């Protein structure tokens, strides 16, 4: 995470990317995919490519990522409601 910048004291910014799967995907397949992605992120050529784009992977389990999504949703919900922001703005 990085400081959000001037005018936003105490705020942090971070971006994340993920792969979503269909709800019909069995837990064993989800676990296997998670293992494969985590292994891939350790590959030197991919690590170099991500670093060149200033990206720092932080692999997590599906359960850990669900917590991140919930926290982000909770954090931004009041801002979206207060400002009236819509996806078309």
QUICOR-V559984 format. One record per backbone hydrogen bond with DSSP energy under -0.5 kcal/mol. NH is the residue of the N-H (numbers start at 1). CO is the residue of the C=O. If there is no record, write none. Layout:
NH&CO, NH&CO
This chain:
2&13, 4&11, 8&5, 11&8, 13&2, 25&22, 29&26, 30&26, 31&27, 32&28, 33&29, 34&30, 35&31, 36&32, 37&33, 38&34, 39&35, 40&36, 41&37, 42&38, 42&39, 43&40, 47&43, 48&44, 49&45, 50&46, 51&47, 52&48, 53&49, 53&50, 54&51, 55&50, 57&55, 65&61, 66&62, 67&63, 68&64, 69&65, 70&66, 71&67, 72&68, 73&69, 74&70, 75&71, 76&72, 77&73, 78&74, 80&76, 81&77, 82&78, 83&79, 84&80, 85&80, 89&86
